[in-house]
Structure formats: structure tokens, C-alpha cells
């Protein structure tokens, strides 16, 4: 169990080295200091091993549901390259730039993009 993630699952507002201190002397991590407080400032009791294990399982379940996002993000091309490709494709499919369309329309956005490219051409 990764103790840090279990604690953050239970107490998302708690900050390591401020509200709690973890230590590992070679036999696994443990809570060396516990200073977590409730919103009203009253002390929060240190969680039991069982509470921490349940929280860590919840953390793993949540991570499994969203892990694909990070993997995709790491492998996708940069957003600017993706957008440039999309606008080039739309332009080649006949989308006509129209500055009067405003930036909230595809035609207006294409007009703005082309205007900036004209203003700052590639060397």
C-alpha cells in the first residue's frame, strides 16, 4: 500500500510534511506525525490500518478508471500540431474563411488563424 495515496484519498486537503509526516525505516512506511485537522480546526484522529487499506483500494479503483487518459496524453501529438492538422483538413475540404463569422464559428476561427499566419509567416 502506498500510504501517501491512502491518506490523500481519506483527507484530500491534508498536506504531506505539514499535516502528516511519513517515514520508512526499511520495514515499510508509517505515519510518524499526524496533525490533520477538520475544517473547524479540531484534530482528526489518525486513521486505522483498515481505514487506510480501504482508502488505498478506492484510490486504485479510481486510478484504473482514468489511467488511460494519462497514457493517451503521453502518446498524442502536441495539441498545437493536432489543431493545425484539423484546420488544414477543414480548409482543404472547402471551409471558407469568413472574418465576419466571428471566432465562435469555424469560418471565423479559420479566418483568424490564417490572419495570424499571414502576419507572422514562417521564415
Secondary structure as UniProt FT lines:
FT   HELIX           3..10
FT   TURN            12..13
FT   TURN            17..19
FT   STRAND          20..24
FT   STRAND          29..34
FT   TURN            39..40
FT   HELIX           49..75
FT   HELIX           79..92
FT   TURN            93..94
FT   HELIX           99..101
FT   TURN            103..104
FT   HELIX           106..119
//
